Structure formats: C-alpha cells, structure tokens
Amino acid sequence: MRRWFGTLAGRTTAVIAAVATVAVVLAGLLAAQLVNATAVDEAKKYLAVEADSLSKQSSVGSLQDLRADLLTHGARLAQIGTDGRVTGGGARLVDARTVADVLAGKSVSTSVNGPQNTVVLEARPLAAGGGVVLAQPVSEIRAAAAPLLSRMLIALAVCLVFAIVAGGLLAQWLSRPLVRTAHSAHRLAAGERSVAVAPGGPAEVVEVSQALAALDAALGTSEGRQREFLLSISHEIRTPLTALRGYAEALADGVVSGDDVSGVGQTLVAETNRLDRFVRDLLELARLESDDFRVELQPVDASLILRESWQAWHAVCVQNGIAGRLELPAGALPVRGDGQRLRQVVDGLLENALRVTPEGSPVVLAAYTSGSGLSVEVRDGGPGLTEADAAVAFERGALFARYRGQRPVGSGLGLSIAARIVQRMGGRISVRSAPEGGAAFVVEVPGIPAGSRQP
C-alpha cells in the first residue's frame, strides 16, 4: 500500500480524494446553512400568510376553532385582548413591545431573542380590537428541516465516494501511458533500439511519447552512423597495414637492399602517417566530435599523392605477378581536396583491383585533366562488372553479397566509403568497362582555377 501511494496513480488518487473531501465538507456546511435559512424564511412566510388571514376574522373567540390546525405545523397561536392581556398557547413567546405595537394598530414581523431560543413572530391587529399573534421557535423550524438536511448529507457522502472512485480510475488512465512510456525509456537506456512507443492518454503524455520516439530514432541514426564509421575505419586501416607488412617482409627477406632501403623507409613513414590519421579519426569519434571522416579541402598536388600511393602498391603488384602501370601526365596536378582522403580513395580502389586481378593481368593507375577538374582512373584486367553490378557498385555490401564465394571479395565497405569521401570533396565516382578487360573506376575531383593558383 505504501509503495502504491508513492506512484503517480496513488498520489493522484490521494489528491483527488483530499480535494473531494474538502469540497464535500464545505458543501455540507454551506448546505446546512442554506437549508436552515430557507426553512426559517419559509416559516416566516407561512406565519405571515396565516396571520393576515386570521386578522380578517370577526372575533377573537372564533380563532381557536378556525386555526387549530396551526399546531400541526409547529406554530403557536396567541390572542391579545383590548386590555393588553395575552392568552393562548403562544402567550409566553409574545413580548411587551409586540403587544404595544399591535394595540397601536401596527403589524409586526420580527424575530425575538428569548432566554433559551430565538422566536419567529407575526402579529396582526383585529378590527374588533386586540390582535392575533403567530409564533414559532427557530429550533423547531430547524428540527423540522433536519430530515431534508440528512438526505442532502447522505447524497453528498455518496458523491464523495463516487468522486474518489472516479479519481482512482482517472489516475489509472493518466498514469498508464506514462508507465508504458517509462518502460520504453528503460528499454532504450538498456541499449534496445526501434522501441515501439504506443501513443495514448492526454495531449501532454502523447507529446512525451512522440518525443521519446524521436529520441529513439535519433539515437538509432547516430549509433548507426558511428557503427558504420567504425567499420569504415577498421576497413581502411588494413590498407596501410598491408603496405607496411609487404615492405617489412621484403626487408626481412632481403629483397630490398642498398639504395632501395631509403625509398622503402620513406614509404613506411608515409604509411605510418596514414595510420596516425586514422587513429586521430577514432579519437574524434571517441570525443563525439564526428561520426564520419573529416574532410579538409585545400589546394593539393594530386600527382604527388598518386605517386606515393603507387609506390606503396607497386611492391604488391610485383609479389603477385601483376603487370602494374602508372600513367600520369608530366608536371603537377593541382586539385582542391583533401590529400589524405584522396589517397584513401585511391588505395581502396587499388586494393580492390589487385584482389580480383589474376597473375599476369594489368592494373593501371592513371590520371588526366578533364574540363575544370582531374580524373583519376583505376583499371584492372579482372572479371569486370556487368551493367547491373555497376548500378549498385557503391551501395554498401551489394557486390559483397552478390559475389561472395564466387570471386575474391573484401568486407563490402570499400566502394561505399570511397563514394562517400568523393562526394564530400565535391567530386563524383563512377565505374565502366576498362580497355584491359576488367573494371575502370573513375574519380573526378574539382581542380583549382588558374587565377587562384599560388605561384
């Protein structure tokens, strides 16, 4: 019971019961006052009417016979003689002032405060002399009204019980949707998502339910993007690790020696820097500063980026017997983009190409200016893609699900990551058939207008 009173339904019921009780008590007190006042007013009217009627009688002697039924209403009848003497059952209720006024020919309507009670009094003079008096104690009037007042109090008590029961039901109706909403909130706090929040109840409760549903959707979206970002980072970290492992194995096996060691060292440093950038991405996510790769657009020389990428992957081509080829125009290739992210895209495309290209077939990294931008191509001599494949190539996991078990596949994330990065750099990525027989992925990035280039 104590626990129930600690709930919203219990407290609401208690408040409603307290308010209803106070209201019923006040209504009872007011009703008692009104009933008693109304009973006294009605008694005055009755006595006044009867007194007016009696004053028209011919003589005092006939009054007792004509109005003996007054006793059935609780009224007392008294007669005032011409000598001022008062007789009759109500004689003791008549005061001297009333006698004097009646003998003077005045009608009297008043309440007299006696030693034990207050008396309602109506007196009228008679044409033959003297007068007639009707009087009734207020206590008797109120006693006559007591049954009516009792019935009213019983009705108020019934209303009180009804109000408490109705208040309890109302409290249950109000608290039920809140309890459901709280249960849904606990499920969200426990890590569950897409929790159905049933709307219902008052408008405020419905608004809370809608806000909780919106929060659920926002949490699901945010956590989904963060999860995808973590998967993307995990996928991308493998690319520099592959290059590091390849050159490390080459150094360990003695394949690289002499003057080549310096170049390999530079490549290892560059790949280490790339790993450091990915670690910074993870730190940004841990600080809740980002749920996607940060892109910093600035003028960069794509030629240097492409040569660094090819140097890292050329060793893989040699180890797998693939005829790798780099096709770049002479001079710088200025573009507006993020050098680290452009390298990330190119590495991902080269990794996919090397994975599906058989021994002896070519893999080409080429670049050429087109219009106001730069086009970078990664072509391979692998099995290629159909038109249906090209339509879904950049959807996450589409080609992975289609060719798993049929050809070498990665995690299914690389192409979708590349498409997202290129789009954020303001570029475009597409796929078509390559002259080498496989697929050609084309990345188009904005160039730098000639007037804005630094000398």
N, C-alpha and C positions, 0 to 999 in steps of 0.2 A: 504493500500500500504506500509506504513511504517513497519507494522508488517511482511509483506511478505518479505521485504528486510532484516529483521532480521533472516530469516530462512536460512538453508543451500542452498536450491534451489535458493532463491533470491540472496544471496551473490555470489553463483557460477555463476549465470547468469550475475550479475553486473561485476564480474571479467572477465568473458569471453567477455562481451561487451566492457569493457575498453581495454582489450588486443587486440581485433579485431579492435577497432577504431584506436588505436596507430599503429597497423600493417598496416591498410589501408592508414592512413595519410602518414606514411613513404614510403609505396609502391607508393602512388600517387606522392610524391615529387621525388622519385627516377625515376619513370616512366617519369615524365615531363623532368627531366634532360636527361634521355636516349633518349626520343623522339626528343628533341631539338638537342642533339648532333648528333643523327643519321640523322636527316633532314639536318643539316649542312654538314655532311660528304657526304651524297648523292648528295647535291647541288654541292659540290666541284668536285665530280667525274663526274657529268653531265657537268659542265662547262669545266673541263679538256678535256673530250672527244670531246666536240663541238669546243673547242679552237684548239685542234690538227687537227680536220677536216678542220676548216677554214684556218689554216696556210698552207694548201696544195692548196688553191685556187690560181688562176693565177694572180688576181689583186684585189686591194682594192675596186675598183669601183663596182665590181660584188658582193661584200659581202652583201650589204644591201638587194639585191634581193634574194640571196641564203639562208640567215638565218633570214628572217623577223619573222619566227615563234618562234624565241627565246623569243620574248616579251610575248608569251603565257605562258612561264614558269617563267616569272618574271626576266629574265636575261637582262642586258644592254650590248649593243654592241658599241664598240668604235674602231676607227682606229687611228693608229699612223703613221703620214707621215714621209718621209725620212728627213724632216726638223725638226722633233720633235714635230710638231703641232698635237694635239689630237682633233678629231672630232667625232661626233656621240652622241647617247642618253646617253651613259655611260661615256662621256668625263669628267664630273665633279667628277667621282669616281676614276679617274686614277691619281696617284701621280707622282711626278717628278722622283722618284727613279725607278719606274716601267718603265717609258719612257726611261730612260738611259740604263737600263738592256736590254730592247727589241732592241733598236738601236745597242747595242753591240752584238746582236745575241743570247741572253740568253732567255730561257723560264722562266716565273715567275709563281709560285703558292704560294699565300700568303693571309693573312688577314690583311687588312688595317684598323686601328682605326681612323675613321673620327671624326669630331667635334660633330656629333649627333648620329653616328651609326658605327658599325663595318661592313666592306665590305669584302666579299669573292671574290678574284680576280684571274683570269687565263689569262696570256698574252703569245703570241707566235710571234716570228719574221716571216716575209714573205720572200719568196725567191726573190721577186722583189724589196724588200726594205721596210722599215717601219715595221708595225706589226698590230696585231689584239688583242683586249682586251675584255674579257667577265667578267662582274662583277655583283654581286647581294648582296644587304644589308642583313645582318643576320636577322634583324627584319622581313623582308618579308618572309625569309625562315621559321622562327618560326611561323609567321602568317599562312603560308600555312599548317603547321603541326598542327595547333590548332584544327581542326575538329577531327583528329585522337586522339589527347590528350583528347578531350572532351569525345569521345566514351570510351576511356580507363577509365577515371574517373567515368563515368556512370557505367561501368562494375564493378569497384571497390566498388562503393556505393551499387550496387546490392549484391556483395559478402559480404559486411559488414552486410546488413540486413539479409542475409541468415545465416551468422555466428552467429548473435545474436539470431535468431530464433532457430537455431540448438543448440546453447549453452543453451538456456532455456529448450529445450527438453532433452538435455543431463543432465542438472542439475536435472530435474524432475526424470529422470531414475536413477540417482545416489542417490537421496535423498529418493525415495520411499521405497526401502528396509530398509534404516536406520530409516525411520519413523515407519515402521512395527516393526522393532527390538526395537525401543524405546517404542512403545505401549506394546509390550510383556514384556519389562523390568518393565514398570509401573504396569502391572498386577502381575508380580512376587513380586514387592515391596508391593502391596496391600494384599499379602498373598495367591494368587492363585498359584496353582502348576500344573504341567504337561501342561504347556502353549506351544502350537504349534508355533514354530518359523520357518516361511517359508523361505528357503534359496533362494537367488537370488541377482543379482547385481554383482559388481566387486568382485574379489577374497578376498580383504580385508573385504568387507562387509559380504561375506559368512563366513569368519573366525570369525567375531564378532558374527554372528548368531549362529554358531556352539558352540562358547564359552558360549553364553547365554544359549543354550540348555543344555550344560554340567553343567552349574551352576544350572539350574532348576533341573536336575536330582540329583545333589549332595545335593541341599537343600531338595529335597523330601526325599532322603535316610536318611540324617541326622535328619530331623524333624520326620520322621517315626520311626527311632530308639529311639529318645528321647521320642516320644509319647509312644512307647512300653515300654520303661524303666519306665516312669511314671505310666503306667498301672501296670507294674510288681511290682513297689514299693507299689502302693496302695493295690495291692492284698496281698503282703507279710506282710504289716503292720497289716493286720487283724489277722494274726496268733498269734503273741504275745498279741494282744488286747483280743483275745478270751481267752487265758490262764489267763491274768490279770483279766478279768471280771469273769471268773469261780471261781478263788480263792477269789476274792473280795466278790462275792456273798456267797461263803462258809463261809468266815469270818463274813459277815453281818448276816447270818442265824444261826451262832453259831455252824456250822458243824465242824469247825476246832477250837480246843481249846487246852490248856495245852501245852504239849511238841511239838505238831504238828505245833504250830504257828511259831516256829523258822524255821522249814523246809519250810513252806509256804512263810515266809518272804524272805528266800534265793531264792526261785523260782521267787517271784515277782521282786527281784533285778535283777536276770538274765534276765527276760523278759524285764525289763526296759532298761537294757543294749542293748538288741537286738533292741529295738525301737530306742535307740540312734544311733545305727549303721545305721539303715535305714534312719534316719534323716540326718546323715552325707552323705549318698548316694545322697539324694536330694540336699544337699548343693553343692556337687561336680558337679551335673548336672547344678545347677544354675550358677556355675562358669565356665561352659562349659569345665570342666576337664574330663568329662566322659559321655558316653551315654549308659553305661552298668554297671552291678555290678562289683565292683573292687574285684579281687581275689588275695590274698596274700598267696602264697604257702610257707609252713613251716612245720616242724615236729609237729604233734599234736597227742594227745591220743584220738582216736575215742571212746573209752569206756566211758570216762567222758562226752563227747558230747552226746552220745546216752542215757546215764542215766539221764542227765539233761533234754533232750527232753521228755523222757518217764515220768519223774516226773511231767513235765508240763501238759502232756496229760492224765495222769492216772486219774486225777480228772474228766475229761470229760468222760472217759470211765465209771467211777462209776456213774456219773449223768445220763448217757443214758442207763445204764444196759448192757453194752457191756463187754464181758469177755476179758479184756486186758491182754497181757502176754509179758514179756520181756525175751528174750533168748540171753544171752551174755556169751562168754567163760570167764573163770577166768583170771585175770591179765589185763595188759594194751594191747591196740590195736593200736600200732603206725602206722600212715599213714603220707604221705606227702600231705598236702592240706590246705584249709582254714577252720578253725574250725567254724567260723560264717556261712560260706556258706554251709558247710556240715549240720549244724544244720538247716539252712533254707530249704535245700532239704528234710531232714527227716521230719521236721514239716509239710511241704506241702504235703508229701505223707501220713502222719498220718491223717491230716485233711481230705484229700480225702477219706481215708479208713473209718474213723469214720462217714463221711457223708452218705455213702451208706450201711454201715453195720447195719442190723436190731438188735433190742434188743435181748440179749441172744446169739448172734453170736460172734465169736472171732475176735480180731485184735491183730496181733503179730508183735513186732519189734525184729528182730533177726540179729545177725552178726556172721560171721565166716571168718577165714583166708582162702584164696584160692590162691595157687601159690605164687606170689610175692606181692600180694595185699590183700585187705579186701573187702568182700562182705557184704552189708547191705541190709536186706530184710524187706519190709513192706507188710505183708499178711493180708487178711481180709476174712470174711465169707459172703461177699456181693454177688450181682448178677454176678460178674465177667465180663470178656471181651471176645468177640469172636476173631477169628484169624484176621478178617477184622478190628476189633477195635484195636487190638494190632499193626497193620501195620501203623495206623495213630494216635496212642495214644499220641505221643509227638508233634504233629502238633498243632499249636495254634488254639483253638476253635473247633477242629474237633469233639471230643466227646461231647462237649457242644452242638453243633448244632445237633448231632445225637440223644442225649438222653434228650434234653430239653423237659420238660412236661411229661416224662416217668419215670424218677428217679431223686433223688436229685442231682443237679449239682451246681458247683461253677461258677466262672467267665469265665472259659475256658482258663485261663492263667497258672495255677499252674504247669501242667506237662511240658509245653513248657519251662517255667522258670527253672524247675528242670533239664531238659535235657541240657539247655544252660550252667548252672552253672557246672554241672558234666563234660561236655565236656571241659570247660575252666580249670578245675582242672586236666585235663588229664585222666579222667575216662570214664566210659560207663554206661548207664542206659538202662534197658530192662524190659519187662513185660511178664509174663507167668501165667499159671493157678496155684492157690495155693491149697495145701492139705486141707485147711479149706473150700474150695468150691468157693472162690472168686478169686480175682486177687492178684498176687505177683509181686511187683515192686522190682527189684534188682539193687542196685547201687554198682558199682565196682570202687574202688579208689586205686591208687598206694600205696604200702607200702613203708617202709624205709628199705634199705638193712642192714643186721645185722652189717656189718663192719662200717657203718656210723652212727649208733645209739649212742646217748650220754649215758654215763654210769649213 
